[in-house]
Amino acid sequence: MSKIKILPEILSNKIAAGEVVERPASVVKELVENSLDAGSTRIMVDIAQGGRSLIRISDNGSGMSRDDALLALERYATSKIYKDQDLFSINTLGFRGEALPSIASVARFSLVSRDESADAGTEIVVEGGRIKNVVEVGAPRGTMVSVRQLFFNTPARRKFLKTIGTEMGHIADRIASIALGHCGVQFRLSHNDIIVKNWLMTAEPFDRIVDVLGTDLKNDLLAIDSQTDSISITGWIASPRANRRTSRAIYLYVNGRFVRDRIVQHALFEGYAQRLVKGQFPVAVIFINVPFDEVDVNVHPTKNEVRFARQKDVHEAVRQTVAQTLYEMDRPGWEPTGTSGDSGNQATQQVAEAKMMEFGIRNSEVGMRNAEVGTRELEFGRKNTEFGNKSAHDSTSEWQRISDFQGQTSKVEHPAISTEPAPRSSQPPTRIPYPTSRSSQASIWQKKRFGDMRVIGQLHNTYIVCEAEAGLILIDQHAAHERILFEMFSARSADRKPSVQRLLVPETIELGFREAGVLAKILLDLKELGLEIEPFGGNTFVVKAVPVLLAERQVKPLIIEIVEKIVEIGAAPGLAEALDKCRMIMACHGAIRANQALSEKQIKGMLNQLDDCHNPSHCPHGRPTWLRWELRTLEKSFKRVV
């Protein structure tokens, strides 16, 4: 007698339900996606007891005839694909034909549907996968699916459901993620006959995003919009200050489908590089549109994962678009004292308003950025300068060198004021409409920001206090100098080497076996940064030269920290991320410390250098370099205004 048997259909459906129906939120997702595929513009989601006792989805979509409704309950029955080639150009949210039979096999299920051509609707009642009744009923056009007592016949699955509040939270999150991607559809969610949320239909994606994520983000959202080859990137990202402690506020959509994709998420994090500290996550709603035949959505039964045919191109498009947008808004938005605050504030509004203007939304405090910046390359290293080209034998103090750099950096081309078009970057450009004129923007950006502020003094020899038209500016001197040094180390061209100072007495460093192996692999890369290190036998190395900027710093702790960091992240020769980590450590060791008194000349030199930085608002680790107190805030605190 054969030991291998074909499983009964009901049992195979229950097995499939284990993949498709994980919890009540999974049922909601599958049914709502079916409603969207049916062309619905109004979807009602009614929940009772966190989905344990009732899940009901009603829509005004195309509906189904009697025969189609019965076929829909058969496994692998679908109206969305017909042949093999269709799997490679899927343009619907559902396509597998597993959801309805899987749900019906583990619940008491009923379906009522009517298409436009039918005089009456059809009701089908299913219990545990077996059809109990099929009758004609009066019904409007559309479909209503009711799922009662989920997992009633699989008590082990029902046992592992969480509390009512937890399950309802998952349902609300799932509906919110779907609603963000379909602003032209009304979604109403109720729990125990109480309306939890009602997202009305809107033509403006910005309105839906603000409605879902909260109005407190309205003034922090920045529009992203780029098109390269056949890859389109649109959406909204929040400024770094509006961060979260988890990644739950990251919403990624590929051809309208909400996904959890590590490649795109990594690209998003790369775009925010050096703007968020460890443990902080951005807020983002990103829509990626690629040809349907260049993305595979048939990766997992839940359809939450996708694979791109051009994975690297998608990653770079997202990274470049996010980084460019953040770069455009990163310049401080205040005017120096003695200038017109109104014109400056209007001309330097964030890019979010640019997208809002495209949709016809009225102006708000959020504003538009320089139109010229969008065509600039992101790499700071292309500037026509070399920071720190002083003699290696210069015996002046560290702060004398910093003051001297002020004269050198004045020759740096400001990234936003060149009158000639920047060379076309190989990276995908952003294409955000800007209503402001080119000439007015150029005149605004030619004015210094940090360098033109009036220096009031130092607070605890740690923070620089400045006066601007907008109010009071507080600058963290260590974070600001760390940013300056980091970009100095990064701002060399491929055929130029940084200025180095040879050590009169080379310093030896002994490392562990693993650390020595890592250091040996990156010696050439470190030499490009100005650190000349050679093997000295066994696990010992000798340091013969260091960058001029680090001439007065201890070398051994610097090298040890660099090696430990690269061991932590993993490295290979030429690895860009590892080199950036090295520059960050070198900048941190070389930067001035807290509790260090500075002269006014030294402070002004630092402020002028900060103006020439690519990202002056954050240190390389992501901490802010400056804070602002608006004049009106101070006046309200002192009760001068109401």
TINUVO-539670 format. One line per 5 residues: number of its first residue (from 1); their letters; for each residue x, y, z of C-alpha. Coordinates in steps of 0.02 Angstrom, whole numbers, plus 50000, padded with zeros to 5 digits. Each point is the difference from the previous one (the first is absolute). Example, Ala and Ser with C-alpha at 12.3 -4.5 7.8 and 13.67 -1.06 7.14 Angstrom:
2
1) as) 50615/49775/50390 ~ 50069/50172/49967
***
This chain:
642
1) mskik) 50000/50000/50000 ~ 50069/50171/49952 ~ 50058/50112/50143 ~ 49985/50160/49900 ~ 49826/50072/49981
6) ilpei) 49924/50154/49923 ~ 49935/50114/50137 ~ 49814/50042/50004 ~ 49959/50172/49934 ~ 49939/50065/50169
11) lsnki) 50161/49946/50084 ~ 50108/50077/49864 ~ 49904/50163/50018 ~ 50032/49999/50188 ~ 50185/49976/49967
16) aagev) 49997/50144/49876 ~ 49909/50105/50130 ~ 50151/49978/50114 ~ 50102/50102/49876 ~ 49869/50125/49942
21) verpa) 49897/50024/50159 ~ 50119/50035/50141 ~ 49883/50107/50106 ~ 49841/50106/49976 ~ 50103/50139/49920
26) svvke) 50050/49877/49863 ~ 49817/49968/49960 ~ 49966/50188/49992 ~ 50148/50027/49884 ~ 49949/49864/49876
31) lvens) 49818/50054/49993 ~ 50037/50187/49985 ~ 50124/49966/49859 ~ 49863/49901/49910 ~ 49886/50151/50020
36) ldags) 50131/50116/49926 ~ 50028/49882/49853 ~ 49812/50007/49970 ~ 50011/50188/49974 ~ 49918/50052/50164
41) trimv) 49997/50182/50053 ~ 49921/49968/50171 ~ 50055/49859/50117 ~ 49921/49971/50170 ~ 50093/49891/50127
46) diaqg) 49899/49946/50151 ~ 50088/49905/50140 ~ 49934/49920/50159 ~ 50108/49939/50145 ~ 50162/50035/49908
51) grsli) 49948/49890/49855 ~ 49968/49847/50106 ~ 49812/50003/49982 ~ 49973/50102/49841 ~ 50093/50074/49852
56) risdn) 49887/50078/49868 ~ 50062/50087/49843 ~ 49874/50092/49891 ~ 50040/50089/49837 ~ 49917/50080/49849
61) gsgms) 50110/49913/49872 ~ 49952/49905/49843 ~ 49926/49852/50095 ~ 49980/49822/49937 ~ 49868/49896/49915
66) rddal) 49935/49839/50079 ~ 50118/49888/49902 ~ 50152/50110/50033 ~ 49960/50008/50186 ~ 49996/49810/50011
71) laler) 50160/49983/49899 ~ 50088/50128/50110 ~ 49990/49878/50145 ~ 50097/49869/49904 ~ 50187/49994/50031
76) yatsk) 50107/50082/49865 ~ 49846/50078/49920 ~ 50032/50181/49950 ~ 49953/50130/49870 ~ 50169/50086/50005
81) iykdq) 50118/49884/49906 ~ 49968/49870/49865 ~ 50167/49941/49931 ~ 50183/49978/50049 ~ 50055/50167/49930
86) dlfsi) 49876/50091/50112 ~ 50104/49954/50153 ~ 50138/50113/49936 ~ 49892/50154/49973 ~ 49879/50002/50147
91) ntlgf) 49909/50166/50015 ~ 49875/49953/50136 ~ 50018/49982/50188 ~ 49935/49821/50004 ~ 50031/49862/49875
96) rgeal) 50030/49832/50087 ~ 49819/49948/50024 ~ 50033/49933/50175 ~ 49929/50130/50119 ~ 49812/49966/49995
101) psias) 50007/49809/50010 ~ 50135/50010/50135 ~ 49898/50121/50106 ~ 49839/49901/49973 ~ 50086/49840/50059
106) varfs) 50040/50069/50175 ~ 49846/50107/50036 ~ 49812/50016/49983 ~ 49998/50094/49837 ~ 49868/50087/49896
111) lvsrd) 50011/50095/49836 ~ 49868/50115/49926 ~ 50035/50073/49828 ~ 49910/50073/49850 ~ 50070/50064/49837
116) esada) 49920/50141/49901 ~ 49913/49886/49875 ~ 49911/49892/50130 ~ 49827/50037/50070 ~ 50039/49915/50167
121) gteiv) 50153/49960/50101 ~ 50069/49832/50051 ~ 50033/49945/50179 ~ 50114/49853/50034 ~ 50020/49930/50176
126) veggr) 50154/49894/50037 ~ 50047/49917/50164 ~ 50171/49924/50024 ~ 50027/49987/49812 ~ 49832/49917/49961
131) iknvv) 49866/50096/49905 ~ 49840/49999/50104 ~ 49883/50109/49899 ~ 49988/50101/49838 ~ 49851/50118/49980
136) evgap) 49947/50156/49907 ~ 49986/50158/50106 ~ 49970/50183/49973 ~ 50165/50093/50000 ~ 50080/50158/49928
141) rgtmv) 50137/49986/49872 ~ 50161/49945/50082 ~ 50055/49866/50121 ~ 49984/49970/50187 ~ 50104/49864/50083
146) svrql) 49968/49951/50181 ~ 50123/49893/50098 ~ 49936/49940/50168 ~ 50087/49899/50136 ~ 50169/49995/49915
151) ffntp) 50096/49838/50035 ~ 49846/49921/50082 ~ 50053/49830/49930 ~ 50186/50020/50034 ~ 50007/50033/50188
156) arrkf) 50190/49998/50003 ~ 50004/50150/49881 ~ 49864/50091/50098 ~ 50096/49971/50161 ~ 50150/50098/49935
161) lktig) 49901/50156/49957 ~ 50050/50149/50106 ~ 49887/50113/50101 ~ 49855/50092/49919 ~ 50095/50165/50010
166) temgh) 50156/49927/49919 ~ 49907/49918/49857 ~ 49898/50158/49970 ~ 50161/50100/49997 ~ 50069/49888/49862
171) iadri) 49839/50022/49902 ~ 50004/50190/50017 ~ 50183/50004/49945 ~ 49961/49892/49849 ~ 49854/50109/49946
176) asial) 50106/50157/50024 ~ 50138/49930/49889 ~ 49876/49958/49863 ~ 49910/50168/50017 ~ 50164/50095/49978
181) ghcgv) 50024/49919/49831 ~ 49823/50032/49935 ~ 49946/50178/50036 ~ 49859/49989/49872 ~ 49907/49872/50106
186) qfrls) 49899/50028/50158 ~ 50044/49883/50145 ~ 49893/49987/50155 ~ 50054/49892/50146 ~ 49887/49958/50146
191) hndii) 50024/49891/50154 ~ 49854/49935/50101 ~ 49883/50119/49905 ~ 50108/50153/50042 ~ 50084/50089/49855
196) vknwl) 50187/49999/50031 ~ 50054/50092/49843 ~ 49919/50067/49843 ~ 50121/50052/49863 ~ 49900/50093/49870
201) mtaep) 50040/49995/49816 ~ 50124/50136/49948 ~ 50089/50050/49842 ~ 50155/50057/50095 ~ 50120/49867/50066
206) fdriv) 50070/50129/50121 ~ 49831/50016/50087 ~ 49986/49811/50023 ~ 50178/49989/50066 ~ 49969/50138/50127
211) dvlgt) 49834/49919/50049 ~ 50082/49830/50030 ~ 50167/50052/50076 ~ 49937/50150/50098 ~ 49987/50188/49975
216) dlknd) 50155/50030/50108 ~ 50105/49939/49852 ~ 49922/50121/49877 ~ 50138/50129/50010 ~ 50139/49870/50000
221) llaid) 49953/49906/49841 ~ 50109/50020/49845 ~ 49945/49950/49826 ~ 50107/49880/49900 ~ 49977/49979/49814
226) sqtds) 50123/49927/49874 ~ 49994/49904/49837 ~ 50146/49904/49929 ~ 49990/49876/49858 ~ 49843/49901/50041
231) isitg) 50009/50024/50190 ~ 49887/50131/50079 ~ 50022/50052/50182 ~ 49870/50112/50082 ~ 49932/50028/50173
236) wiasp) 50040/50094/50159 ~ 50138/49987/50130 ~ 50012/50090/50167 ~ 50145/50109/50053 ~ 50124/49911/50115
241) ranrr) 49934/50088/50155 ~ 49833/49912/49979 ~ 50071/49827/50030 ~ 49930/49845/50084 ~ 50071/49865/50113
246) tsrai) 49942/49858/49887 ~ 49981/49973/49813 ~ 49810/49993/50010 ~ 49982/50171/49920 ~ 50086/49943/49840
251) ylyvn) 49875/49961/49863 ~ 50066/49931/49836 ~ 49893/49968/49847 ~ 50050/49912/49840 ~ 49874/50026/49859
256) grfvr) 49869/50042/50131 ~ 50036/49847/50108 ~ 50055/50024/50180 ~ 50158/49900/50028 ~ 50136/49970/50129
261) drivq) 50156/50002/49893 ~ 50174/50001/50077 ~ 50083/50068/49844 ~ 49888/50154/49991 ~ 50007/50025/50188
266) halfe) 50190/49992/49997 ~ 50001/50130/49860 ~ 49888/50112/50106 ~ 50120/49986/50147 ~ 50146/50039/49885
271) gyaqr) 49910/50156/49943 ~ 49986/50055/50182 ~ 50183/49957/50034 ~ 50082/50112/50131 ~ 49834/50082/50040
276) lvkgq) 49931/49875/50126 ~ 50089/49928/50150 ~ 49995/49816/50043 ~ 49827/49945/50055 ~ 49908/50132/49900
281) fpvav) 49895/49959/49847 ~ 49930/50115/49866 ~ 49818/50032/49956 ~ 49970/49967/49816 ~ 49864/49957/49874
286) ifinv) 50085/49949/49838 ~ 49916/49944/49839 ~ 50109/49905/49878 ~ 49932/49966/49827 ~ 50092/49883/49882
291) pfdev) 49940/49901/49848 ~ 49896/49853/50058 ~ 50114/49877/49913 ~ 50151/50065/50099 ~ 49934/49952/50172
296) dvnvh) 49954/49828/50068 ~ 49861/50004/50129 ~ 49979/49810/50003 ~ 50130/49979/50137 ~ 49894/49961/50154
301) ptkne) 49817/49952/50024 ~ 49970/50160/50099 ~ 50068/50104/49854 ~ 50091/50115/50120 ~ 50167/49971/49915
306) vrfar) 50057/50038/49823 ~ 50155/49977/49894 ~ 50063/50126/49875 ~ 50079/49955/49834 ~ 50112/50155/50019
311) qkdvh) 50027/49997/50186 ~ 50153/50114/50001 ~ 49917/50130/49890 ~ 49848/50008/50115 ~ 50111/50011/50155
316) eavrq) 50102/50142/49926 ~ 49847/50094/49937 ~ 49921/49999/50173 ~ 50162/50044/50089 ~ 50041/50142/49880
321) tvaqt) 49824/50073/50004 ~ 49989/50000/50190 ~ 50177/50066/50025 ~ 49975/50139/49872 ~ 49838/50057/50079
326) lyemd) 50077/50005/50173 ~ 50150/50093/49932 ~ 49887/50133/49925 ~ 49913/50033/50165 ~ 50155/49985/50108
331) rpgwe) 50062/50177/49982 ~ 49952/50103/50154 ~ 49845/50103/49965 ~ 50039/50160/50093 ~ 50061/50169/49941
336) ptgts) 50152/50086/50078 ~ 49965/50151/50107 ~ 49965/50160/49906 ~ 49913/49917/49851 ~ 49819/49982/49954
341) gdsgn) 49931/49849/50090 ~ 49841/49987/49898 ~ 50082/49980/49830 ~ 50125/49876/50067 ~ 49872/49893/50088
346) qatqq) 49889/49995/49847 ~ 50139/49959/49880 ~ 50075/49863/50107 ~ 49844/49900/50041 ~ 50015/49811/49995
351) vaeak) 49969/49895/49845 ~ 49841/49926/50071 ~ 49904/50156/49952 ~ 50064/49983/49822 ~ 49904/49839/49982
356) mmefg) 49851/50075/50088 ~ 50000/50141/49873 ~ 49997/49870/49862 ~ 49839/49932/50075 ~ 49928/50175/50020
361) irnse) 50008/50005/50189 ~ 50016/50169/50079 ~ 50166/50062/50070 ~ 50042/49953/50179 ~ 50150/50025/50112
366) vgmrn) 50085/49853/49916 ~ 50092/50066/49849 ~ 50097/49978/49842 ~ 50184/49977/49975 ~ 50123/50061/49870
371) aevgt) 49958/49938/49826 ~ 50182/49999/49952 ~ 50047/49876/50134 ~ 49902/49859/49919 ~ 50127/49985/49859
376) relef) 50151/49994/50114 ~ 50102/49846/50032 ~ 49995/49934/50176 ~ 50185/49965/50016 ~ 50085/50139/50095
381) grknt) 50167/49938/49939 ~ 49977/50074/49825 ~ 50028/50177/50065 ~ 50155/50085/49931 ~ 50099/50008/50159
386) efgnk) 50108/49900/50117 ~ 49973/50034/50182 ~ 50150/50001/50108 ~ 50140/50025/49872 ~ 50115/50079/50126
391) sahds) 50182/49952/50021 ~ 50028/49837/50093 ~ 50130/50087/50106 ~ 49889/50144/50053 ~ 50022/50014/50187
396) tsewq) 49850/50113/50031 ~ 49865/49945/50120 ~ 49846/49905/49946 ~ 49889/50152/50014 ~ 50119/50108/49901
401) risdf) 49982/49873/49860 ~ 49812/50006/50014 ~ 50003/50189/49981 ~ 50112/49980/49848 ~ 49876/49880/49923
406) qgqts) 49875/50142/49996 ~ 50099/50082/49862 ~ 50019/49837/49905 ~ 49818/49952/50009 ~ 49945/50168/49933
411) kvehp) 50058/49933/49831 ~ 49880/49854/50010 ~ 49857/50007/49877 ~ 49840/50014/50100 ~ 49892/49852/49951
416) aiste) 49850/50108/49959 ~ 50062/50162/49923 ~ 50097/49955/49844 ~ 49935/50098/49852 ~ 50049/49862/49878
421) paprs) 49905/49838/49988 ~ 50076/49861/50102 ~ 50064/49849/49903 ~ 49866/49871/49976 ~ 50009/49871/50136
426) sqppt) 49993/49815/49966 ~ 49882/49991/50148 ~ 49813/50019/49970 ~ 49951/50182/50018 ~ 49852/50062/50096
431) ripyp) 49864/50088/49903 ~ 49900/50103/50122 ~ 49908/50152/49932 ~ 50053/50165/50077 ~ 49892/50154/49975
436) tsrss) 50135/50123/50053 ~ 50110/50087/49872 ~ 50180/49953/49965 ~ 50071/50174/50023 ~ 49919/50031/50168
441) qasiw) 50058/49832/50066 ~ 50180/50033/49949 ~ 50004/50165/50093 ~ 49930/49919/50157 ~ 50126/49859/50003
446) qkkrf) 50150/50113/49968 ~ 49975/50070/50175 ~ 50097/49909/50134 ~ 49904/49916/50138 ~ 50109/49953/50147
451) gdmrv) 50142/50118/49952 ~ 49891/50156/49998 ~ 49920/49974/50169 ~ 50053/50108/50146 ~ 50099/49899/50126
456) igqlh) 49943/50032/50178 ~ 50122/49882/50086 ~ 50020/49826/50072 ~ 49890/49908/50123 ~ 50101/49893/50121
461) ntyiv) 50140/50000/49870 ~ 49898/49869/49907 ~ 49864/50087/49902 ~ 50019/50152/49886 ~ 49859/50127/50022
466) ceaea) 49955/50104/49846 ~ 49869/50128/49953 ~ 49902/49985/49837 ~ 49849/50093/49935 ~ 49892/49850/50043
471) glili) 50056/49994/50182 ~ 50134/49912/50101 ~ 50113/49867/49925 ~ 50097/49877/50109 ~ 50141/49900/49917
476) dqhaa) 50085/49846/50074 ~ 50183/50040/49968 ~ 50059/49819/50005 ~ 49863/49936/49883 ~ 50026/50146/49881
481) heril) 50189/49978/49993 ~ 49978/49813/49980 ~ 49893/50032/49845 ~ 50129/50121/49931 ~ 50144/49876/50023
486) femfs) 49899/49857/49928 ~ 49968/50096/49840 ~ 50180/50057/49994 ~ 50054/49818/50001 ~ 49872/49960/49866
491) arsad) 50031/50149/49887 ~ 50149/49940/49899 ~ 49994/49952/49818 ~ 50058/49831/49937 ~ 50172/50061/49942
496) rkpsv) 50042/50105/50154 ~ 50060/49943/50169 ~ 49965/50081/50168 ~ 50138/50097/50084 ~ 50091/49888/50125
501) qrllv) 50126/50026/50138 ~ 50134/49869/50020 ~ 50036/49947/50177 ~ 50175/50034/50061 ~ 49989/49842/50104
506) petie) 49883/49872/49917 ~ 49875/49926/50122 ~ 49976/49812/50013 ~ 49833/49918/50033 ~ 49971/49818/50048
511) lgfre) 49831/49923/49962 ~ 49912/49835/50022 ~ 50004/49868/49863 ~ 49829/50044/49928 ~ 50026/50187/50011
516) agvla) 50172/49987/49919 ~ 49925/49904/49854 ~ 49868/50135/49973 ~ 50126/50142/50010 ~ 50114/49914/49875
521) killd) 49859/49995/49872 ~ 49963/50187/50008 ~ 50175/50074/50009 ~ 49987/50071/49824 ~ 49830/50075/50038
526) lkelg) 50065/50082/50159 ~ 50148/50070/49903 ~ 49877/50092/49889 ~ 49933/50082/50157 ~ 50174/50056/50052
531) leiep) 50039/49858/50123 ~ 50161/49915/49946 ~ 50014/49834/50092 ~ 50116/49855/49962 ~ 50014/49821/50068
536) fggnt) 50138/49982/50130 ~ 50000/49812/50024 ~ 49869/49886/50077 ~ 49849/50098/50060 ~ 50098/50162/50017
541) fvvka) 49985/50152/49887 ~ 50095/50163/49992 ~ 49917/50169/49966 ~ 50115/50114/49898 ~ 49886/50145/49952
546) vpvll) 49832/50075/50046 ~ 49890/50135/49921 ~ 50052/50177/50046 ~ 49832/50027/50083 ~ 50040/49861/50124
551) aerqv) 50182/50045/50029 ~ 49973/50047/50181 ~ 49887/49854/50044 ~ 50048/49831/50073 ~ 50017/49874/49860
556) kplii) 49982/49834/50088 ~ 49822/50022/50068 ~ 49946/50062/49827 ~ 50068/49846/49909 ~ 49929/49880/50128
561) eivek) 49825/50078/49989 ~ 50005/49995/49809 ~ 50047/49815/50000 ~ 49868/49955/50130 ~ 49865/50091/49902
566) iveig) 50046/49912/49838 ~ 50003/49831/50088 ~ 49824/50041/50061 ~ 49927/50047/49830 ~ 50108/49886/49893
571) aapgl) 50113/50069/49866 ~ 50087/49964/49837 ~ 50132/50106/49913 ~ 49919/50151/49920 ~ 49837/49979/50096
576) aeald) 49920/50173/50001 ~ 49905/49975/50162 ~ 50157/49948/50092 ~ 50095/50151/49935 ~ 49860/50115/50055
581) kcrmi) 50009/49923/50174 ~ 50188/50033/50000 ~ 49970/50182/49953 ~ 49868/50016/50136 ~ 50119/49933/50132
586) machg) 50142/50112/49939 ~ 49885/50151/50003 ~ 49940/49958/50175 ~ 50178/49982/50066 ~ 50058/50159/49912
591) airan) 49854/50112/50048 ~ 50008/50124/50143 ~ 49925/49943/50162 ~ 49868/50068/50116 ~ 50060/50118/50135
596) qalse) 50129/50075/49882 ~ 50005/50189/49992 ~ 50007/50079/49826 ~ 50044/50174/49943 ~ 49878/50099/49895
601) kqikg) 50115/49979/49849 ~ 50000/49811/50022 ~ 49810/49998/50016 ~ 49978/50104/49842 ~ 50120/49886/49908
606) mlnql) 49897/49848/50050 ~ 49836/50082/49950 ~ 50067/50044/49827 ~ 50062/49823/49975 ~ 49831/49933/50056
611) ddchn) 49919/50100/49860 ~ 50103/49903/49873 ~ 49951/49830/50067 ~ 49889/49884/49901 ~ 49895/49957/50153
616) pshcp) 50029/50136/50130 ~ 49852/49954/50109 ~ 50061/49830/50061 ~ 50162/49926/50060 ~ 50058/49840/49912
621) hgrpt) 49914/49896/50135 ~ 49832/50085/49968 ~ 49993/50116/50150 ~ 49940/50178/49964 ~ 50135/50134/49993
626) wlrwe) 49884/50146/50040 ~ 49835/50042/50081 ~ 49890/50154/49979 ~ 49885/50095/50115 ~ 49881/50107/49899
631) lrtle) 49985/50180/50057 ~ 49812/49981/50016 ~ 50024/49849/50114 ~ 50113/50101/50113 ~ 49877/50145/50002
636) ksfkr) 49857/49884/50047 ~ 50106/49923/50139 ~ 50028/50174/50072 ~ 49814/50042/49978 ~ 50041/50142/49880
641) vv) 49873/49930/49877 ~ 49846/49894/50028
***
